[in-house]
Amino acid sequence: MMRKTVSINISGRVQGVGFRYYTKKKAQECNVNGFVQNKPDGSVYIEASGETIDIDTFIDWCKKGPTWARVENCRISEFPDQEWKGFEIR
């Protein structure tokens, strides 16, 4: 199985809409580890690792986000594998 670790920068209407809560829920569904946090500029930042197929499913969800969010931009970068335990909101 191939593993993949990514950082995801999401901008748009993504704070104050439960984005982090739903991101954690989706990450757990997808068996993805890492963290999500709000940034001072109003964006959301995620680092996530897992099996490639799980990460790809998770990224697809991040491009839409929860119902109340409006994702305008989703920048994804791959970086060396990280071993996180679980998925946390920071």
N, C-alpha and C positions, 0 to 999 in steps of 0.2 A: 504493500500500500504506500502511496506517495503522500507525504505531508507537505503542507504549505502554510506559511505565515505571512500575513498581510497587515498593512496599516490602511485604514479607510478614513478619508476626510469627507464629511458630508456637510453641505451647506444648503440653505433654504430656510423654510420654517420648520426647524428641527429641535428647538428648545421650547419647553413649556407645553409639549404635546405628548408627553410620556415616551419619548423616543428611547431614552436609556432603559426604562423598564421593559419595553417591548423588545429592545435589542437583546437584553439579557435572556428574556423568555425564548426568543428565537434561537439564540446561541445554544441554549441548553437543549432545545429540540433538535438542533443540527449536530449536537455533540462537538461544539466548538468551544475552545478555551480562550481566555484573554480578558480584556476590559473595555469599557466604554466610559467616556467622560465628556462633559460640556467644556467648550473652550470660551475664553473671554470674548472672542469675536462673534459669538452666536452660532458657531459651528459645533458639530459633534465629531469626536475623534475616537476611533476604535483600533485596537490591535487584537488580532485573532489568529489562532492556529488550530489546525486539525487536518483530517484527511482532505485531499484536494477536492473530492466530490462534495464533501460537507461544506467546505469553505466557499466553493462556487455557488452552492444553494443559498448560503448565508449572504453572500455578496449580492445575489439577485434580489433578495429581500431588502437589503440595505438601500438599494437603488430606488425602492418605493417607500419603505418605512411604514410606520403604523398609519391607520386611517386618517388621522388628523394632521399628519405631517405633510409638507410639500418639499420634496427633495429637488433642488435645482442643480446641484453638482455633486458628483461622487468620484473622488480621486482615490485610486487604489495603487499601492506600491507593495511589491514583494520584498521581504528581507529574510535573513537567516532564521531558521527555526527557533522558536522559543518554547519552553516547557512551562506553561502556566497550569495551575491547579484550579479548575473551575472557571467561571466567568463572573467578573465583578463590576459593579458600578462604582466609579471613583468620583 
